[in-house]
Structures are given as C-alpha cells and as structure tokens.
C-alpha cells in the first residue's frame, strides 16, 4: 500500500508547526557527536586534550564558514542581486562546503600547533551517520529547499510537491552512504593502513559522488558548465588522489 506524503513534512509541537528538516539536521549532528565521543573513548591513541580541542574548534568553524560561503556562491546571480547579502549567505549552505571548509581549517590548525599526524579517521563513520540522518530531513522537505532533483521519467522518480516526478537525490545519497559505510568497514578489517587513509577514502568517495549527483540537480553553472559545488568537488578530489598516491596499503591475513 502506498502512503501519500504531503511535502514539506512538518512537526506539530506546542501548537506550532516546524519543518522536519532542521530537526533531522540537529538530530544528525547530535548522534554524530555522540558516536564520535564513543569512538574517541575506545581509542587509546590521542593527540592530547588541548590539541584535540583546538582541532575540533577549527573543524567546526571551518565547516560553518565553508558551508555558507560555498552555499551562497552556488547561485552567484542570486547572491549579487540579493537585497540583504548577509541574510542570503546565512540562509544558503551545503555539506560540500562544510566538509571542504573543515578540511582547510583543520590542516591550518595542525600547521599552527605543529602536528603532522592525521586526525580524521575517527570522524569518518560519525560523519556518514550524521549526513544520512540530515538527508532524511532533506527528502521530506521536497522541493521547498534546493535539495531536490531534476524531473525524470525513470522508475525511481517521485512526486516531491510540485506535480513533477523528480529524482529523489536525497534518497540516492542515503543509499550511497549506506554502501560507503559498509565498504569502509570492510576495508578497515582487511587492510593495514596509515592514519588518515580511511578519511581520505571517505572524502574522495563522497566528493566524487556529489560531483556526479549535481548533474541531476537544478544548478547554476559558473565555469566549464560546472556548478560551484562541482568545482569544489574537483579540487578536493585532486587533493585526495594526490594524498592516496603516496600511501602504502598492506592486506591483513587472518
């Protein structure tokens, strides 16, 4: 039996209606942080409390700034013509910019405090879980935020609130992240690798997927028929291909 969904989905709390999307984003961040703390508690290796705190703060600030900067540059004409540019920047964000901004900020902080070892592997699975939960909220927002796909006649097309069957790109991303979560777990069990390789594989995989996904999303092209998000993805992909080419993996024998 099919269940009709009226987009956007809202929550009724205290006599008022709230979009499900921000609730799911908050829930994703909360669960992701609890998952990260659990893994940190189990991990015997540590950079030290003060260094860890500085890196976490840098990651958070970088992610915040990157998310809004890249998100607002996704449609440059709208940004230029916006009456209140600060409000426009505040209202536009993207996980691609958040991950890229967090990456830049962490690498800068590590240079400042003189740390060379990678700090990202422990964050991989909490990040995947947090993004998946947030994408549930994206899906249930339908076409009322810019996280939907182009119209399509393919069997996977869904009605998201405007009378057109569209690619449910949020569901595609959730499915991809579930596969990636499993694949990285298998990789971790079967191979011996240097610290940081797991995070590098996550970033390379996720940004490659997002580069392709943007072709079936409404987008404004800014250079070579590519969107701002796709250009950001290419830069990150090249960076991580370079890093992974310098890593050496050994298969575990059981």
C-alpha positions as CSV (number, residue, x, y, z in Angstrom):
1,X,0.0,0.0,0.0
2,X,1.4,3.4,-1.0
3,X,1.4,6.2,1.6
4,X,0.8,9.7,0.3
5,X,3.3,12.2,1.7
6,X,2.5,15.9,1.7
7,X,5.6,18.0,1.3
8,X,7.1,19.7,3.2
9,X,6.7,17.4,6.2
10,X,6.3,19.3,9.5
11,X,6.2,18.5,13.2
12,X,3.5,19.9,15.4
13,X,5.0,21.0,18.7
14,X,3.4,23.2,21.3
15,X,0.7,24.3,19.0
16,X,3.1,25.3,16.2
17,X,4.3,23.6,13.0
18,X,8.0,23.2,12.4
19,X,9.8,21.8,9.3
20,X,11.2,18.3,9.9
21,X,14.4,19.2,8.0
22,X,16.2,21.3,10.8
23,X,15.1,18.8,13.4
24,X,16.7,16.0,11.5
25,X,19.8,18.0,10.9
26,X,20.1,18.7,14.6
27,X,19.4,15.1,15.4
28,X,22.1,14.0,12.9
29,X,24.7,16.3,14.5
30,X,23.8,15.1,18.0
31,X,24.0,11.4,17.1
32,X,27.2,12.0,15.1
33,X,28.8,13.8,18.0
34,X,27.8,11.0,20.5
35,X,29.1,8.4,18.0
36,X,32.4,10.3,17.7
37,X,32.7,10.6,21.5
38,X,32.1,6.8,21.8
39,X,34.9,6.0,19.3
40,X,37.2,8.6,21.0
41,X,36.6,6.9,24.3
42,X,37.5,3.5,22.9
43,X,40.6,4.8,21.1
44,X,43.8,4.6,23.1
45,X,45.7,7.0,20.8
46,X,45.3,10.7,21.5
47,X,46.8,14.0,20.4
48,X,46.2,15.4,23.9
49,X,43.2,17.2,25.2
50,X,44.2,20.7,24.3
51,X,45.3,19.9,20.8
52,X,42.2,17.8,20.2
53,X,40.0,20.7,21.4
54,X,41.8,23.2,19.1
55,X,41.3,20.9,16.1
56,X,37.7,20.3,16.9
57,X,37.1,24.0,17.2
58,X,38.9,24.7,13.9
59,X,36.9,21.9,12.2
60,X,33.6,23.4,13.4
61,X,34.4,27.0,12.4
62,X,35.8,25.9,9.1
63,X,32.8,23.8,8.4
64,X,30.4,26.6,9.3
65,X,32.2,29.2,7.1
66,X,32.8,26.8,4.2
67,X,29.2,25.6,4.2
68,X,27.7,29.2,3.9
69,X,30.4,30.5,1.6
70,X,30.1,27.7,-1.0
71,X,26.3,27.5,-0.5
72,X,25.9,31.2,-1.2
73,X,28.2,31.0,-4.2
74,X,26.2,28.2,-5.8
75,X,24.0,30.7,-7.5
76,X,26.2,33.8,-8.0
77,X,23.5,35.9,-9.7
78,X,21.1,35.5,-6.8
79,X,23.9,36.5,-4.4
80,X,24.8,39.6,-6.4
81,X,21.2,40.7,-6.7
82,X,20.1,39.9,-3.1
83,X,18.9,42.9,-1.2
84,X,20.4,41.6,2.0
85,X,23.5,39.7,1.2
86,X,24.3,38.7,4.7
87,X,20.8,37.1,5.1
88,X,21.3,35.4,1.7
89,X,24.6,33.9,2.9
90,X,23.1,32.8,6.2
91,X,20.2,31.0,4.5
92,X,22.3,29.1,2.0
93,X,24.6,26.3,3.0
94,X,25.9,23.0,1.7
95,X,27.6,19.9,3.2
96,X,30.2,20.0,0.4
97,X,31.3,23.4,1.6
98,X,31.2,22.3,5.2
99,X,33.5,19.3,4.6
100,X,35.9,21.4,2.4
101,X,36.0,24.3,4.9
102,X,36.5,21.9,7.8
103,X,39.4,20.3,5.9
104,X,41.1,23.6,5.2
105,X,40.7,24.8,8.8
106,X,42.0,21.6,10.4
107,X,45.1,21.5,8.1
108,X,45.8,25.1,9.0
109,X,45.4,24.4,12.8
110,X,47.6,21.4,12.6
111,X,50.4,23.5,11.0
112,X,49.9,26.1,13.7
113,X,50.2,23.6,16.6
114,X,52.9,21.6,14.8
115,X,51.0,18.3,14.4
116,X,51.6,16.2,11.3
117,X,49.6,13.1,12.1
118,X,46.1,12.7,10.6
119,X,43.1,13.2,12.9
120,X,40.3,12.3,10.6
121,X,39.8,8.5,10.7
122,X,37.8,8.6,13.9
123,X,35.4,11.1,12.3
124,X,34.5,9.0,9.2
125,X,31.7,6.9,10.5
126,X,30.1,9.5,12.7
127,X,30.1,11.9,9.7
128,X,28.4,9.3,7.5
129,X,25.7,8.7,10.0
130,X,25.1,12.4,10.6
131,X,24.8,13.1,6.9
132,X,22.4,10.2,6.4
133,X,20.1,11.4,9.1
134,X,20.2,15.0,7.8
135,X,19.4,13.8,4.3
136,X,16.2,12.2,5.7
137,X,15.1,15.8,6.5
138,X,16.2,17.0,3.1
139,X,14.0,14.4,1.4
140,X,10.9,15.2,3.5
141,X,11.3,18.9,2.6
142,X,10.5,18.1,-1.0
143,X,11.1,21.0,-3.5
144,X,10.8,23.6,-0.8
145,X,14.6,23.7,-0.3
146,X,17.2,23.3,-3.0
147,X,18.0,19.7,-2.2
148,X,15.8,18.0,-4.9
149,X,16.5,16.5,-8.3
150,X,15.5,17.3,-11.9
151,X,12.3,16.0,-13.4
152,X,12.6,12.4,-14.7
153,X,10.5,9.6,-16.3
154,X,12.7,6.9,-14.7
155,X,11.1,4.4,-12.4
156,X,12.8,6.0,-9.3
157,X,11.2,9.3,-9.9
158,X,8.9,10.6,-7.1
159,X,6.4,13.4,-6.7
160,X,8.0,15.9,-4.2
161,X,5.4,18.6,-4.0
162,X,5.2,20.4,-7.4
163,X,3.4,17.9,-9.6
164,X,6.6,16.6,-11.4
165,X,8.2,13.2,-10.9
166,X,11.8,14.1,-9.8
167,X,15.0,12.3,-8.9
168,X,14.9,11.8,-5.1
169,X,18.5,12.8,-4.8
170,X,18.4,12.8,-1.0
171,X,17.5,9.1,-1.1
172,X,20.2,8.4,-3.6
173,X,22.7,9.9,-1.3
174,X,21.4,7.9,1.7
175,X,21.8,4.7,-0.3
176,X,25.3,5.7,-1.4
177,X,26.3,6.5,2.2
178,X,25.0,3.2,3.4
179,X,27.1,1.3,0.9
180,X,30.1,3.5,1.7
181,X,29.7,2.9,5.4
182,X,29.8,-0.9,4.8
183,X,32.7,-0.7,2.3
184,X,34.9,1.3,4.6
185,X,34.2,-1.1,7.5
186,X,35.3,-4.0,5.2
187,X,38.4,-2.0,4.1
188,X,39.3,-1.3,7.7
189,X,39.2,-5.0,8.6
190,X,41.1,-6.3,5.6
191,X,43.9,-3.8,5.2
192,X,46.7,-2.3,7.3
193,X,47.0,1.4,6.5
194,X,48.4,4.6,7.8
195,X,46.4,7.0,9.9
196,X,44.3,9.2,7.7
197,X,43.8,6.8,4.8
198,X,40.2,6.0,5.9
199,X,39.3,9.6,6.0
200,X,40.9,10.2,2.6
201,X,38.9,7.4,1.0
202,X,35.7,8.8,2.5
203,X,36.4,12.3,1.2
204,X,37.4,11.0,-2.2
205,X,34.3,8.8,-2.5
206,X,31.9,11.3,-1.2
207,X,33.1,14.2,-3.3
208,X,33.2,12.0,-6.4
209,X,29.6,11.0,-5.8
210,X,28.5,14.6,-5.2
211,X,30.2,15.8,-8.4
212,X,28.1,13.3,-10.4
213,X,24.9,13.8,-8.4
214,X,24.9,17.5,-9.2
215,X,24.3,16.7,-12.9
216,X,20.7,15.6,-12.0
217,X,20.0,18.5,-9.7
218,X,18.9,22.1,-10.7
219,X,22.2,24.0,-10.8
220,X,23.7,27.3,-12.0
221,X,26.9,26.7,-14.0
222,X,29.7,29.1,-13.4
223,X,32.7,27.7,-15.2
224,X,33.1,25.0,-17.9
225,X,29.4,24.1,-17.5
226,X,30.0,23.1,-13.9
227,X,28.5,24.4,-10.7
228,X,30.3,25.9,-7.7
229,X,29.8,22.7,-5.8
230,X,31.2,20.6,-8.7
231,X,34.3,22.8,-9.0
232,X,34.8,22.5,-5.2
233,X,34.4,18.7,-5.6
234,X,37.1,18.6,-8.3
235,X,39.6,20.5,-6.2
236,X,39.0,18.1,-3.2
237,X,39.2,15.0,-5.5
238,X,42.5,16.1,-7.0
239,X,43.9,16.8,-3.5
240,X,42.9,13.3,-2.2
241,X,44.1,11.5,-5.2
242,X,47.5,13.1,-4.7
243,X,47.5,12.0,-1.0
244,X,46.4,8.5,-1.7
245,X,49.0,8.0,-4.3
246,X,51.6,8.5,-1.6
247,X,50.1,5.9,0.8
248,X,51.0,2.2,1.1
249,X,48.4,-0.4,2.0
250,X,49.1,-3.9,3.2
251,X,46.4,-6.6,3.2
252,X,45.6,-8.3,6.5
253,X,45.9,-12.1,6.6
254,X,43.7,-13.9,9.0
